[in-house]
């Protein structure tokens, strides 16, 4: 069985958060750039599928391919890090400044990768402006317009986009976690696929997806300004993504499945040292007196002495 229990998953999350906090600047930039571009690929694929099938849910089924590639390759997606880094900091395995450094570098690396792919896609769809936008390009333009129109509802619109962003990254970070519930490649793919499909099918707001789709719409002719992009979408969506990933995935799982510290084994009592035995008392060796018969035998016979005198 390749299933990993939740308590071990949280331990893996803490290890991942600590590793991301300690990653070098070079690795964060490269991995973040690639993640932004791959998520752009997945978004344009989902839009193409929706246009071709006229079924938005078909695009949602296809979209997780990009996320799966990011997870399997160990790339850096700032929205996923919103869950992992705060946990590691709370567990004293990362510092606040490491968290800020990771979020800042990965955010702008994701942005660079997303913009790069948006530029390449705009060239591909219009042959560098030589042909009018096709159905896919027009759909991207419509999405860019729709994503920057929330403020027309006033405060209710901003609250709505903020909540959509919370719900989005709740699922996205759950996709990161679900991939850790298996040690097999197929298991990771299936487990990560499910929550990502949920978020995309609902049309929730993901900051890195928007880093691609709104600029791509602008490049293809959407009447959206830089201020519209950032003030009406990118900044509130990023804030909502942080709340959803940090609180509802990272912290929630940390507090319920936090690894318990192993109880220290009691020190065995030192063996009792036996008291030294007292020295034996000196023993008297009694030498027995010679037997009486031997004493008698050794004395001269008086009769024999007189006989010797007479014979003399």
Secondary structure by P-SEA (a helix, b strand, c coil): cccccaaaaaaaaaaaaaaaaaccaaaaaaaaaaaaaaaaaaaaaaaaaaaacccaaaaaaacaaaaaaaaaacccccccccccaaaaaaaccccaaaaaaaaaaaaaaaaaaaaaaaaaaaaaacccccccccaaaaaaaaaaaaaacccccaaaaaaaaaaaaaaaaaaaaaaaaaaaccccaaaaaaaaaaaaaaaaaaccccaaaaacaaaaaaaacccccccccccccaaaaaaaaaaaaacccaaaaaaacccccccccccccccccccccccccbbbbbbbcccaaaaaaacccaaaaaaaaaac
